[in-house]
């Protein structure tokens, strides 16, 4: 997995997701966000098994893939990046390298297979209520 995207876009995605990620769970994967990259861009997902959030963001994906990264730690790193664009690359054993300008960080990730599945929006029935 390798991609480039705007730092502000990634920070916005992580801000939304890290609020849902469960910090005090007995399951360490719930403190992580799932980053999935494909031809359509980046999808960022988080859940605490009661509430889930998922969003799609534009990114220049060089190699598709997925990895789970600690939500709060990754958000703090992205907030402090000096440049307008950030390069993100998954390496061996789920390590993640984040580069932006002169900044370079390596974070420990987890396998995307361990992340719990979120229900798809297609399974939800919706309806409209008139304002009157």
C-alpha positions as CSV (number, residue, x, y, z in Angstrom):
1,X,0.0,0.0,0.0
2,X,1.4,3.3,-1.1
3,X,-0.3,6.6,-1.6
4,X,0.0,10.4,-1.6
5,X,-2.7,12.8,-0.4
6,X,-3.3,16.2,1.0
7,X,-2.3,16.5,4.7
8,X,-5.4,18.5,5.6
9,X,-7.6,15.9,4.0
10,X,-6.0,13.1,6.0
11,X,-6.1,15.1,9.2
12,X,-9.9,15.7,8.7
13,X,-10.5,12.0,8.0
14,X,-8.6,11.0,11.2
15,X,-10.2,13.7,13.3
16,X,-13.6,12.2,12.5
17,X,-12.5,8.6,12.9
18,X,-10.4,8.9,16.1
19,X,-13.4,10.1,18.1
20,X,-15.1,6.8,17.5
21,X,-12.0,4.5,18.0
22,X,-12.3,3.0,21.5
23,X,-9.3,3.8,23.6
24,X,-10.1,1.7,26.7
25,X,-11.2,-1.6,25.1
26,X,-9.8,-5.0,25.9
27,X,-9.5,-5.4,22.1
28,X,-6.4,-3.4,20.9
29,X,-7.7,-3.3,17.3
30,X,-10.6,-1.0,18.4
31,X,-8.2,1.8,19.1
32,X,-7.1,1.7,15.5
33,X,-8.5,3.1,12.2
34,X,-8.6,1.0,9.1
35,X,-7.0,2.6,6.1
36,X,-8.0,1.0,2.8
37,X,-6.6,2.3,-0.5
38,X,-7.8,1.4,-4.0
39,X,-8.3,3.0,-7.4
40,X,-11.2,5.1,-6.0
41,X,-9.1,6.7,-3.2
42,X,-8.7,6.2,0.5
43,X,-11.4,4.8,2.9
44,X,-10.9,5.5,6.6
45,X,-13.0,3.4,9.0
46,X,-13.3,3.2,12.8
47,X,-15.6,1.4,15.2
48,X,-16.1,0.6,18.9
49,X,-18.5,-2.3,18.0
50,X,-21.5,-0.1,18.9
51,X,-20.8,2.9,16.6
52,X,-18.9,2.8,13.3
53,X,-17.8,5.5,10.9
54,X,-16.4,5.2,7.4
55,X,-15.5,7.9,4.9
56,X,-14.0,8.1,1.5
57,X,-11.3,10.6,0.5
58,X,-9.4,11.5,-2.6
59,X,-5.9,10.1,-2.8
60,X,-3.3,9.3,-5.4
61,X,-2.9,5.6,-4.8
62,X,0.3,4.0,-6.2
63,X,-0.2,0.6,-4.7
64,X,-3.6,-0.6,-3.3
65,X,-3.9,-2.2,0.1
66,X,-5.1,-1.9,3.7
67,X,-3.7,-1.5,7.2
68,X,-4.9,-0.6,10.7
69,X,-3.1,2.2,12.5
70,X,-3.5,3.5,16.1
71,X,-6.0,6.3,15.7
72,X,-4.8,8.9,18.2
73,X,-1.1,8.3,17.6
74,X,-1.6,8.6,13.8
75,X,-3.8,11.7,14.1
76,X,-1.2,13.5,16.3
77,X,1.6,12.7,13.8
78,X,-0.5,14.0,10.8
79,X,-1.4,17.2,12.7
80,X,2.3,18.0,13.1
81,X,3.3,17.4,9.5
82,X,5.1,20.4,7.9
83,X,4.1,20.0,4.3
84,X,0.8,20.3,2.2
85,X,1.1,16.7,1.0
86,X,1.8,13.5,2.8
87,X,3.2,10.2,1.5
88,X,2.0,7.0,3.2
89,X,3.5,3.6,2.7
90,X,2.9,0.2,4.4
91,X,6.0,-1.8,4.9
92,X,6.9,-5.3,6.1
93,X,5.2,-6.6,9.2
94,X,2.5,-3.8,9.0
95,X,4.9,-1.0,9.8
96,X,3.7,2.3,8.3
97,X,6.0,5.1,7.1
98,X,4.6,8.6,6.9
99,X,6.7,11.3,5.0
100,X,5.9,14.9,4.5
101,X,8.5,17.6,3.7
102,X,11.4,17.1,6.1
103,X,9.3,15.0,8.5
104,X,9.5,11.2,8.5
105,X,7.7,8.9,11.0
106,X,7.4,5.1,11.4
107,X,4.4,3.7,13.2
108,X,3.4,0.2,14.1
109,X,0.3,-1.0,12.4
110,X,-1.9,-4.1,12.6
111,X,-3.3,-6.4,9.9
112,X,-6.4,-5.2,8.2
113,X,-7.9,-8.7,8.6
114,X,-8.1,-8.2,12.4
115,X,-10.4,-5.1,12.0
116,X,-14.1,-5.9,12.7
117,X,-16.4,-5.7,9.6
118,X,-18.7,-2.7,9.5
119,X,-22.2,-3.2,8.1
120,X,-22.7,-1.8,4.6
121,X,-25.1,1.2,4.2
122,X,-27.0,-0.8,1.6
123,X,-28.5,-3.0,4.4
124,X,-30.2,0.0,6.1
125,X,-33.7,1.1,5.2
126,X,-34.3,4.8,5.1
127,X,-37.5,6.9,5.0
128,X,-38.6,10.6,4.8
129,X,-40.7,12.5,7.3
130,X,-42.5,15.6,6.2
131,X,-41.7,18.7,8.3
132,X,-45.3,19.6,8.8
